Amino acid sequence: MCSIAGHSSARHESSVPAHVAQTEDKRDDTIIRWVKLQVECHPEFLQYMRSKAEPQCVSEVLKQYTIVSGMLQQLLGLTTPVNCEGAPSCVIKMVQFDFRSTQYGSTSDVF
C-alpha cells in the first residue's frame, strides 16, 4: 500500500498483525521491498525513470539525485503497516554503508 505524499493504493490491506521475519536480513529485505513499492507509487517516480532513460549530463544526474533524495526524506520515520508480513510496524531509517568494512577491502584499494 502506498502511503507517501498522501497517495494510497486502491488495494485493501488487512489490519491483522503479521509475523516478524526469523532473521534480520529477511526483515530488512521485506522493508526494502515495502520502501521500493512506496517509491514506485511516488508522483515523481515516472519523471525520475524518464530522466534515467535519456543521455546523462551533470544537470540530469543532479535532478535524479534531488528526486530520489526527496522521496527518501518523505519515507524516513514512516512505519511499515502492521500487516507487512516479515516486518510489521518497522520504522524506516537511513543506514550508512561503510564500504571499508565489506569484502572488497578499504576504499584506498578501489580509488
Buried (B, 14 or more C-beta within 10 A) or exposed (E): BBBBBEEEEEEEEEEEEBEBBEEEEEBBBBBEBBBEEBBEBBEBBEEBEEBEEEEEEEEEEEBBEEBBEBBEEBBEEBEBBEBBEBBBEBEBEEEEEEEEEEEEEEEEEEE
